[in-house]
């Protein structure tokens, strides 16, 4: 919420009251209107009477809603209200206290510590992404800035950093003597017709890595799906979990480590998929394609009955992404 949409500190508070008479015959429309009012953060004074602080944003929202109610053959009136009595102003402000929601959110965030060492960090990161959206939703309706808002923000930021450190550990020197943080270069010959193993559940990074292995590294690979505590076979190449041959580093997800290790990072299409996978794995939905790809993978999980089917379904998504990202340079020759 911008400063201009917050009530001025120390100024006499002005309020907006909306009196609404909803169309009786349209029950579904009535429910939609009530959900809209709830989404605006209104306080309910009595049936059909709703209260908001008088800010430009709230005034516009109320006016648009009132116009909609009238068009739907209902009635609506909006009134500005001045409150002179300090006690009444205090009571009005109390209707918008979001402290309880912040406290509940903070409790949920801190409770995630119980999953450290038990749950996959990627799963925790996905939960944290939802909590980040919840915090933003509460903040938008926090008209008077609860003192618990900062505590919730700090708890979430600290937890995100802790999970990020688990997802992207500092691995130190690479096994080929390269600089720390840079993946070792590997020969495809020693990784041909091999068994490749990763752990269940198959989140986006593991699915993308498996696709990359089968499409560009070891087309005849055999995939093994390990349970949480199941040891990786000595003859298999592990990927996507702590202690595996290929795993997250401080700055890269497993998919990106594989790209660098097998000199595939020069392929613009594969590199772009890497940025997308990194964003999804870290719970960042700011990459434009992220939401769509996440939805497609959710559909694949719903359709598949086992991990092999899930990989086959997911491979279609990554194949299409690679085709979409594949570019032709000026001379017309394909660029990988």
ZIJODA-V513601 format. One line per field, one symbol per residue. ss: DSSP state (@ for helix, = for strand, . for the rest). phi: phi as a letter, one per 30 degrees, with the letter a starting at -180 (. if undefined). A space follows every 50 residues. Layout:
ss=???
phi=???
This chain:
ss=..@@@........========.....@@@@@@@@@@@@@...====..== ===..@@@@@@@@@@@@@@@@...========...@@@@@@@@@....@@ @@@@@@@@@@@@@@@.....@@@@@@@@@@@@@@@@@@@@.......@@@ @@@@@@@@@@@@@@@@@....................@@@@...=====. ...@@@@@@@@@@@@@@....=====..........===......=.... ...@@@@@@@@......@@@@@@@@@@@@@@........@@@@@@@@@@@ @@@...@@@@@@@@@@@@@@@@@@@.==.....==.
phi=.dddcceddidedcbccccbcdeddcddddddddddddddidccdaeibb bbddbeddddddddddddddddicbabcbdbcccdddddddddddcdced ddddddddddddedddicddeddddddddddddddddddecddchddddd dddddddddddddddddbddcidddciddeicdddccdddcchcdcbbcd dddedddddddddddbcbecdcccccdecdddeddccdaiadiddbbecd cbdeedddeddchcdddedddddedddedddciccddededddddddddd ddddcaddddddddedddddddddddbcdediddcd
